[in-house]
Amino acid sequence: MKQYVEQHLKDICGYHPEIVIEKQSVQKDYVPLVIIIPPKFKVSEVVGKIKANTGREILKQFAWIEKIYWRNEFWSLGFFSSTIGINEKVIKRYVEFQEKVDKGAVQLSFGF
């Protein structure tokens, strides 16, 4: 399923070339992303489309998920969004190595 989600996140940029997913890390319980969203788009609408489109396709592809997630809701309702400024490199590094950090395979110092 992880590979399926990663591929469909890449497909979004094909449909919306103005939106760029710079970094992604598909985890067991969440998917941290670094996305460039032009000011003409509302962040909440972009995130909503990403969740709706990937969620719908995941439910089609993996029918057993319906037994786990009721009401056809694959993604949770909320999300976190922040603009990136001075710590852009730190945030990108965090997303890039998140899976290894979660598994305890690597120790990073983010300099906070």
C-alpha positions in Angstrom: 0.0 0.0 0.0 2.9 2.3 0.7 4.1 2.2 -2.9 0.6 2.7 -4.1 0.2 5.9 -2.0 3.7 7.2 -3.0 2.8 6.7 -6.7 -0.6 8.5 -6.4 1.0 11.4 -4.6 3.3 11.8 -7.6 0.3 11.6 -10.0 -1.2 14.6 -8.3 1.6 16.8 -9.7 0.8 15.5 -13.2 -2.8 16.7 -12.9 -1.8 19.9 -11.1 1.6 21.0 -12.4 1.5 24.2 -10.3 1.6 22.1 -7.1 5.0 20.5 -6.4 5.6 17.7 -3.8 9.2 18.2 -2.9 9.5 15.6 -0.1 7.2 12.9 1.1 7.5 10.0 3.6 4.6 7.5 3.7 4.4 6.2 7.3 2.2 3.7 9.0 -0.1 6.4 10.6 0.7 9.6 8.7 2.3 11.1 5.6 4.5 14.1 6.1 4.8 16.2 2.9 6.7 19.3 1.9 4.5 20.8 -0.9 4.9 24.0 -2.9 1.4 25.5 -3.2 1.1 28.7 -5.2 -0.8 31.5 -3.4 -3.7 31.3 -5.8 -4.7 28.0 -4.1 -6.1 27.5 -0.6 -4.0 25.1 1.4 -7.1 23.4 2.8 -8.5 22.8 -0.6 -5.3 21.3 -2.0 -5.0 19.0 1.1 -8.6 18.1 0.8 -8.2 17.1 -2.9 -5.1 15.1 -2.1 -6.9 13.2 0.7 -10.1 12.7 -1.3 -8.4 11.5 -4.5 -5.8 9.2 -2.8 -8.4 7.9 -0.3 -10.9 7.1 -3.0 -8.3 5.2 -5.1 -6.9 3.4 -2.1 -10.4 2.2 -1.1 -10.9 1.0 -4.7 -7.6 -0.8 -4.9 -7.6 -2.4 -1.4 -11.1 -3.5 -0.6 -10.2 -5.0 2.8 -9.6 -1.5 4.1 -13.4 -0.9 4.2 -13.5 -3.5 7.0 -11.1 -1.4 9.1 -12.2 2.2 8.3 -15.9 2.8 8.4 -17.7 5.5 6.6 -15.2 5.3 3.7 -12.8 7.6 5.5 -9.3 6.5 5.0 -7.6 9.8 6.0 -8.3 11.7 9.3 -10.3 14.9 9.1 -7.5 17.2 10.2 -4.0 18.2 9.0 -1.1 20.4 10.0 0.2 23.1 7.7 3.0 25.6 8.2 4.9 27.9 6.0 8.6 27.2 5.6 11.1 29.9 6.2 14.6 29.8 7.8 14.3 26.1 8.8 13.4 24.8 5.3 16.4 22.5 5.1 15.7 21.1 8.6 12.1 20.3 7.7 13.0 18.7 4.4 15.6 16.6 6.1 13.0 15.6 8.7 10.5 14.4 6.1 13.2 12.6 4.1 14.5 10.6 7.0 11.3 10.2 9.0 10.8 6.5 8.3 14.4 5.7 9.5 13.9 7.9 12.6 10.6 6.2 13.5 12.2 2.8 13.2 15.2 4.0 15.3 17.6 3.3 12.5 19.1 6.7 12.4 19.7 9.5 14.9 19.4 13.0 13.5 20.2 16.3 15.1 17.9 19.0 13.8 19.5 21.9 15.7 16.4 23.2 17.3 
